[in-house]
Structures are given as structure tokens and as C-alpha cells.
Amino acid sequence: MKILVTGGSGFIGSAVVHLARARGHRIVNLDAMTYAASPASLADLQGDPDYRFEQADIRDRAALDQIFAAHAPDAVMHLAAESHVDRSIDGPAAFVETNVLGTFHLLEAARAWWTGAGRPDGFRFHHISTDEVFGSLGETGRFDETTRYDPRSPYSASKAGSDHLVRAWGETYGLPVVLTNCSNNYGPRQFPEKLIPVTILNALAGRKLPIYGAGDNVRDWLHVEDHADALLTVLTRAAPGTTYAIGGQAEARNIDIVRKLCAILDDRRPQGAPHADLIEHVTDRPGHDRRYAIDPARIRDELGWRPSVTLDEGLERTVDWYLANEAWWRPLQTRQGVGERLGRAS
Ligand SMILES: NC(=O)c1ccc[n+]([C@@H]2O[C@H](COP(=O)([O-])OP(=O)(O)OC[C@H]3O[C@@H](n4cnc5c(N)ncnc54)[C@H](O)[C@@H]3O)[C@@H](O)[C@H]2O)c1
């Protein structure tokens, strides 16, 4: 299958591109190369005749039309987005422009190309979304495909808006869309502004490890390679119009994630031990969702997908990846906003 992946130079996109190439799919990666993208993430594919890169912005309809015409993809996997909640608090406009308007332009370009190609049944527009659109859970319960939308940050509201557009293009125009809403991802090549890479890199440098509030916010963690596998499973097997919730069934409080990372680093870099002494509680993020958790029964029962990496094993692998790949992360640390406290709102 020839897949047009948007956002392929980002964290999850690059994992999808690697897995899709390993499974023999041809890839066109469309990415604007924002601050969150790393050319190094896909450097190993340079010279691969079945990997193509198009630097383009999903808000640029003319560029999208030209890329669809040039490559005639069998499917779109749409991951391009502004993705950092803290940045969405400081600058929501970019989130509305890329996540809502950009998705609108991509849907229109896909619809025009699909219509012009005779509306092939096998075509898919796969929209990759987040569990954050469902809001915040209390101590109990889990999100699934029937959960009511209740976004609470500019990021999650913009993703919710894009989800609604995608479903509407399926219902109104018959575009063969599929949607997935996934829990928090972690693993190699995650931009060093998210909890896990920030913790690893600060700890290595002997810097404080900031924890928002008490650190008791709970997330359901999924290794990015398991997410990529779930996404390709949905893309190739799900019926048009369907939605799947994806999660790792690995709930953990932020403070416990940080403590686990510190313990792994105590083992790998004993000269800095105990790294947990660097933990520092800082003012909480405004509107910080308390708990996310996914019930992945539908994707397990209908498509046979389940995660393969346990949280403890995945965290160890992630620490080892950052220790071995300083050349990947070091240049990203000088990018705008990295290492600063963002998203406090005033
Ligand atoms: N990270 C998570 O835990 C998580 C969980 C569930 C869903 N998601 C969703 O998965 C997708 C990918 O997330 P990620 O963590 O890999 O994000 P990321 O920030 O690491 O990567 C986003 C990529 O999109 C590109 N991009 C941004 N704006 C663009 C534009 N206007 N035009 C073209 N390209 C643009 C960036 O250059 C970057 O390469 C997002 O849609 C996100 O909402 C993420």
C-alpha cells in the first residue's frame, strides 16, 4: 500500500513510517518541519526508493493537491498536529490553525483526489487522535469509543474539532474515514518537552525534575511502537466509519513514572544517584486533567490487537535509547521554548 503520512518527522509519525516500511508499505511523508520535527528521526531512510519526503504545510491546499496528484496514495495517515498542551495554553492560535483548519484542508484535498480517482472503495483517510478529547476521569472508569467528548485544553479542543470534521466528511461525502483515539505515548524520538524525555535529560544533566502539582495525575501509557502497530492494524483492517480507542492498560501517576525513570538511571548512571533527589514540585498546569484511561476491548476483540511492551520494560528501553542517542536529542535542546516553563497562563 502507498501511504501518505502527515507529520512523519514527529515522534509517533516516525515510528509509523519505520514500521510501515518494515512491513513493505511505500511511504510519502508530508511534514512542515516545525520545531517538533527532527530530520534525524528518518535519516536512516535516505536513499530508500520507497520512501519520499515532501516538505509542506497541511494549511496549504495548493501544495496538498499537488502532492496527492504526484503520488496517488492508497491511504492517508494523518498525524500532523501541534501536540503540546503547555504550548496550546500560551499560543492557542497555532493549534486551531493546524489541527482544525489544516485537517479541513487535508480532508478537502483527499476528497478531491479520491473523487477524481473514481472513489476507490479501498481508499482510507485515517485520522490519528488522542484520548484527551474525552476530558478527565475521576478515580474510576475508562474511556471507550462511546465516551462523550469533553475537551478541556486548547490542544484537546482543537483535536476534538478535527475528529468531528473527519466524521462529518465520512457521513456527508462518503469519504472512507477511520479514527483512533490513543492514550499517552512514550518511547524513542519523543521531543524533549514531554514528561518522559524531559525527566531523563534533566536527570542526566543533574538539573531539577519538575513535577506539576502533587504529581498524582494518572496517564495510561503506551509504547510508541505498540501504537504504530495498532495504527497499521486499524488502517489495513478496520471498516470505513469506525473508531477505535487505543491504550496500554498501564496506568501510572506522573510521580511514579518519574521515580521509575530515576531508579533506572541510578542503575545506568550510578554517579548521579539518587536521581530522585532532583524531584521538585512546581505549580500545576491550569485545567490539568486528573486521570486518563482507555478500555481497549474493541480493538482487542475485533482486530486482535494488544500491546506487547510492558511499562517497566518500555521505560528501560526508552532510557537506554536516550543514553545511546545524544546526537539525536542534543540539537533539539536549543529550540525555542525547550527547557522553559510553558503553559502557566496568566
Ligand atoms: N504523543 C502522544 O502521546 C499522542 C497520543 C495520542 C495521539 N497523539 C496524536 O498523534 C499525532 C502525532 O503526535 P506526536 O506526539 O508524534 O506529535 P509531534 O509534535 O512529535 O509531531 C508532529 C509533527 O507534525 C508536524 N506538523 C505540525 N504542524 C504541521 C503542519 N501545519 N503541516 C504539516 N506538518 C505539521 C511537525 O513538524 C511534526 O513533525 C498528533 O496528531 C497527536 O495529536 C499523540
The ligand as an SDF file (V2000), in Angstrom:
LIG
                    3D

 44 48  0  0  0  0  0  0  0  0999 V2000
    2.1210   11.9720   21.8190 N   0  0  0  0  0  0  0  0  0  0  0  0
    1.0440   11.3580   22.3000 C   0  0  0  0  0  0  0  0  0  0  0  0
    1.1050   10.8280   23.4160 O   0  0  0  0  0  0  0  0  0  0  0  0
   -0.2120   11.2400   21.4890 C   0  0  0  0  0  0  0  0  0  0  0  0
   -1.2340   10.4100   21.9350 C   0  0  0  0  0  0  0  0  0  0  0  0
   -2.3930   10.2760   21.1520 C   0  0  0  0  0  0  0  0  0  0  0  0
   -2.4890   10.9410   19.9440 C   0  0  0  0  0  0  0  0  0  0  0  0
   -1.4850   11.7540   19.5300 N   0  0  0  0  0  0  0  0  0  0  0  0
   -1.6310   12.4280   18.2260 C   0  0  0  0  0  0  0  0  0  0  0  0
   -0.6850   11.8290   17.3510 O   0  0  0  0  0  0  0  0  0  0  0  0
   -0.2140   12.7960   16.4190 C   0  0  0  0  0  0  0  0  0  0  0  0
    1.3060   12.8580   16.4600 C   0  0  0  0  0  0  0  0  0  0  0  0
    1.7090   13.2120   17.7940 O   0  0  0  0  0  0  0  0  0  0  0  0
    3.2750   13.3760   18.1320 P   0  0  0  0  0  0  0  0  0  0  0  0
    3.3940   13.2450   19.6060 O   0  0  0  0  0  0  0  0  0  0  0  0
    4.0580   12.4980   17.2440 O   0  0  0  0  0  0  0  0  0  0  0  0
    3.4940   14.9030   17.7270 O   0  0  0  0  0  0  0  0  0  0  0  0
    4.8390   15.6710   17.3810 P   0  0  0  0  0  0  0  0  0  0  0  0
    4.6220   17.0600   17.8770 O   0  0  0  0  0  0  0  0  0  0  0  0
    6.0350   14.9140   17.8450 O   0  0  0  0  0  0  0  0  0  0  0  0
    4.8870   15.6810   15.7870 O   0  0  0  0  0  0  0  0  0  0  0  0
    4.0160   16.4360   14.9950 C   0  0  0  0  0  0  0  0  0  0  0  0
    4.5670   16.5110   13.5810 C   0  0  0  0  0  0  0  0  0  0  0  0
    3.6070   17.2490   12.7860 O   0  0  0  0  0  0  0  0  0  0  0  0
    4.3080   18.2040   12.0090 C   0  0  0  0  0  0  0  0  0  0  0  0
    3.4270   19.3540   11.7700 N   0  0  0  0  0  0  0  0  0  0  0  0
    2.9500   20.2240   12.7040 C   0  0  0  0  0  0  0  0  0  0  0  0
    2.2100   21.1760   12.1010 N   0  0  0  0  0  0  0  0  0  0  0  0
    2.1960   20.8820   10.7810 C   0  0  0  0  0  0  0  0  0  0  0  0
    1.5800   21.4790    9.6520 C   0  0  0  0  0  0  0  0  0  0  0  0
    0.8410   22.6060    9.7640 N   0  0  0  0  0  0  0  0  0  0  0  0
    1.7450   20.9020    8.4370 N   0  0  0  0  0  0  0  0  0  0  0  0
    2.4920   19.7800    8.3040 C   0  0  0  0  0  0  0  0  0  0  0  0
    3.1250   19.1880    9.3230 N   0  0  0  0  0  0  0  0  0  0  0  0
    2.9750   19.7300   10.5620 C   0  0  0  0  0  0  0  0  0  0  0  0
    5.5300   18.5730   12.8430 C   0  0  0  0  0  0  0  0  0  0  0  0
    6.5570   19.1380   12.0280 O   0  0  0  0  0  0  0  0  0  0  0  0
    5.9000   17.2500   13.4850 C   0  0  0  0  0  0  0  0  0  0  0  0
    6.7990   16.5150   12.6780 O   0  0  0  0  0  0  0  0  0  0  0  0
   -0.8890   14.1180   16.7850 C   0  0  0  0  0  0  0  0  0  0  0  0
   -1.9840   14.3010   15.9240 O   0  0  0  0  0  0  0  0  0  0  0  0
   -1.3410   13.9200   18.2170 C   0  0  0  0  0  0  0  0  0  0  0  0
   -2.4920   14.6830   18.4860 O   0  0  0  0  0  0  0  0  0  0  0  0
   -0.3440   11.9260   20.2690 C   0  0  0  0  0  0  0  0  0  0  0  0
  1  2  1  0
  2  3  2  0
  2  4  1  0
  4  5  1  0
  4 44  2  0
  5  6  2  0
  6  7  1  0
  7  8  2  0
  8  9  1  0
  8 44  1  0
  9 10  1  0
  9 42  1  0
 10 11  1  0
 11 12  1  0
 11 40  1  0
 12 13  1  0
 13 14  1  0
 14 15  2  0
 14 16  1  0
 14 17  1  0
 17 18  1  0
 18 19  2  0
 18 20  1  0
 18 21  1  0
 21 22  1  0
 22 23  1  0
 23 24  1  0
 23 38  1  0
 24 25  1  0
 25 26  1  0
 25 36  1  0
 26 27  1  0
 26 35  1  0
 27 28  2  0
 28 29  1  0
 29 30  1  0
 29 35  2  0
 30 31  1  0
 30 32  2  0
 32 33  1  0
 33 34  2  0
 34 35  1  0
 36 37  1  0
 36 38  1  0
 38 39  1  0
 40 41  1  0
 40 42  1  0
 42 43  1  0
M  CHG  2   8   1  16  -1
M  END
$$$$
